[in-house]
Amino acid sequence: MSQEPLGRSDAPGLLAAVVVVNVVGSVPAVLGGPDTAWFQSLTKPGLYPPPWVFGVVWPLLFTLLGVAVYLVWRTDAADRTTALGLFVAQMAFNVAWTPVFFRAQNLTLALGVVAVLLVLAAATALVFRRVDRRAGLLLVPYLLWVCFAGVLNYNFIAVN
């Protein structure tokens, strides 16, 4: 398990990883989001947070993901390729959720996407942990938020 400390020479790669993950993660919001008339017409579950929360939480989570993927990327650990493959797969499902929920307006399929995302994110965290313990720990807030997203998505189905 690699645990080398980050140094000044890591700054460009670390910054690039954080920026790329934030850009990839935010692209779906351009395709549609909570500002649509359809979403505004939905009954919001009681646990739906104020809209500004999403604008704070997602960049923070994507930043943590960027740091974690950088920590894994810079190693030569045996599980590195598996870890990066899982990371890409879970990001694909993360990115897929927004158009499924907001553009396709399919709450049930979106819940399925979240379920697969949760499994992939958990697997990613476990393999990241084997590569670099810090990287695995950095995914814990993301896993908690994905769990919350699943509960929230389910509650949207229940009240609509």
C-alpha positions as CSV (number, residue, x, y, z in Angstrom):
1,M,0.0,0.0,0.0
2,S,1.5,3.3,-1.1
3,Q,1.3,6.2,1.4
4,E,4.0,8.6,0.1
5,P,3.4,12.1,1.2
6,L,2.4,14.7,-1.4
7,G,5.0,17.3,-2.2
8,R,5.3,20.4,-4.3
9,S,6.0,18.4,-7.4
10,D,2.6,16.8,-7.0
11,A,0.8,20.1,-7.3
12,P,0.2,20.3,-11.1
13,G,-1.0,16.7,-11.3
14,L,-3.2,17.0,-8.2
15,L,-4.7,20.2,-9.5
16,A,-5.4,18.7,-12.9
17,A,-7.1,15.7,-11.3
18,V,-9.3,17.9,-9.2
19,V,-10.2,20.1,-12.1
20,V,-10.9,17.2,-14.4
21,V,-13.2,15.4,-11.9
22,N,-15.0,18.6,-11.2
23,V,-15.6,19.4,-14.9
24,V,-16.7,15.8,-15.7
25,G,-19.0,15.8,-12.7
26,S,-20.6,19.1,-13.5
27,V,-21.2,18.6,-17.2
28,P,-24.6,16.9,-16.7
29,A,-25.9,19.9,-14.9
30,V,-25.6,21.8,-18.2
31,L,-27.9,19.3,-19.8
32,G,-30.7,19.9,-17.3
33,G,-31.4,20.2,-13.7
34,P,-33.7,21.4,-11.0
35,D,-34.6,24.6,-12.8
36,T,-36.9,22.7,-15.2
37,A,-40.6,23.2,-15.0
38,W,-41.1,19.4,-14.6
39,F,-38.9,19.3,-11.6
40,Q,-40.5,22.4,-10.1
41,S,-43.9,20.7,-10.4
42,L,-42.8,17.6,-8.4
43,T,-43.7,17.3,-4.7
44,K,-40.4,17.5,-2.8
45,P,-39.8,15.0,0.0
46,G,-39.5,16.3,3.5
47,L,-35.7,15.5,3.5
48,Y,-35.0,17.5,0.3
49,P,-32.3,20.0,1.3
50,P,-32.3,23.6,0.3
51,P,-31.1,23.8,-3.3
52,W,-27.9,25.7,-2.5
53,V,-26.7,22.6,-0.6
54,F,-26.1,20.7,-3.8
55,G,-23.9,23.6,-5.1
56,V,-21.7,23.3,-2.1
57,V,-21.6,19.5,-1.6
58,W,-21.0,18.4,-5.1
59,P,-17.8,20.5,-5.8
60,L,-16.5,19.5,-2.4
61,L,-17.1,15.8,-3.1
62,F,-15.7,16.0,-6.6
63,T,-12.6,17.7,-5.1
64,L,-12.2,14.8,-2.7
65,L,-12.6,12.3,-5.5
66,G,-10.0,14.2,-7.6
67,V,-7.5,14.0,-4.7
68,A,-8.2,10.3,-4.2
69,V,-7.9,9.4,-7.9
70,Y,-4.6,11.4,-8.0
71,L,-3.2,9.4,-5.0
72,V,-4.1,6.2,-6.8
73,W,-2.9,7.4,-10.2
74,R,0.6,8.2,-8.9
75,T,1.3,4.7,-7.5
76,D,2.6,1.6,-9.1
77,A,0.4,-0.7,-6.9
78,A,-0.8,-3.9,-8.4
79,D,-4.5,-2.9,-8.0
80,R,-4.0,0.5,-9.6
81,T,-5.5,-0.4,-13.0
82,T,-8.5,-2.1,-11.3
83,A,-9.0,0.9,-9.0
84,L,-8.9,3.4,-11.9
85,G,-11.2,1.3,-14.0
86,L,-13.7,1.2,-11.1
87,F,-13.3,4.9,-10.7
88,V,-14.2,5.6,-14.3
89,A,-17.2,3.2,-14.1
90,Q,-18.6,4.9,-11.0
91,M,-18.1,8.3,-12.5
92,A,-20.0,7.2,-15.6
93,F,-22.9,6.2,-13.5
94,N,-22.6,9.4,-11.5
95,V,-22.7,11.5,-14.7
96,A,-25.6,9.3,-16.1
97,W,-27.9,10.0,-13.1
98,T,-28.7,13.7,-13.9
99,P,-29.9,13.1,-17.5
100,V,-31.9,10.1,-16.5
101,F,-33.6,11.9,-13.6
102,F,-34.0,15.4,-15.1
103,R,-34.0,14.9,-18.9
104,A,-35.7,11.5,-19.2
105,Q,-37.8,12.3,-16.1
106,N,-37.5,8.7,-15.1
107,L,-37.4,8.5,-11.3
108,T,-37.4,4.7,-11.2
109,L,-34.6,4.3,-13.7
110,A,-32.6,7.1,-11.9
111,L,-33.0,5.0,-8.6
112,G,-31.5,2.1,-10.5
113,V,-28.6,4.2,-11.6
114,V,-28.0,5.3,-8.0
115,A,-28.1,1.7,-6.9
116,V,-25.4,0.7,-9.4
117,L,-23.5,3.8,-8.6
118,L,-23.4,2.9,-4.9
119,V,-22.1,-0.6,-5.6
120,L,-19.4,0.7,-7.9
121,A,-18.5,3.6,-5.6
122,A,-18.2,1.1,-2.6
123,A,-16.0,-1.2,-4.7
124,T,-13.9,1.8,-5.8
125,A,-13.4,2.9,-2.2
126,L,-12.4,-0.7,-1.2
127,V,-9.8,-1.0,-4.0
128,F,-8.6,2.6,-3.5
129,R,-8.0,1.7,0.2
130,R,-5.9,-1.2,-0.9
131,V,-3.8,1.0,-3.1
132,D,-3.6,4.0,-0.7
133,R,-5.5,4.1,2.6
134,R,-6.0,7.9,2.3
135,A,-7.6,7.5,-1.1
136,G,-10.1,5.0,0.3
137,L,-10.9,7.3,3.2
138,L,-11.5,10.3,0.9
139,L,-14.3,8.4,-0.7
140,V,-16.3,7.9,2.5
141,P,-18.1,11.3,2.3
142,Y,-19.0,10.5,-1.3
143,L,-20.4,7.1,-0.3
144,L,-22.5,8.7,2.4
145,W,-23.8,11.3,-0.1
146,V,-24.6,8.6,-2.7
147,C,-26.6,6.7,0.0
148,F,-28.5,9.9,0.8
149,A,-29.1,10.5,-3.0
150,G,-30.6,7.0,-3.2
151,V,-32.9,7.7,-0.2
152,L,-33.8,11.0,-1.7
153,N,-34.5,9.5,-5.1
154,Y,-36.7,6.8,-3.5
155,N,-38.6,9.5,-1.6
156,F,-39.2,11.4,-4.8
157,I,-40.8,8.2,-6.2
158,A,-42.8,7.7,-3.0
159,V,-44.4,11.2,-3.0
160,N,-44.9,11.6,-6.7
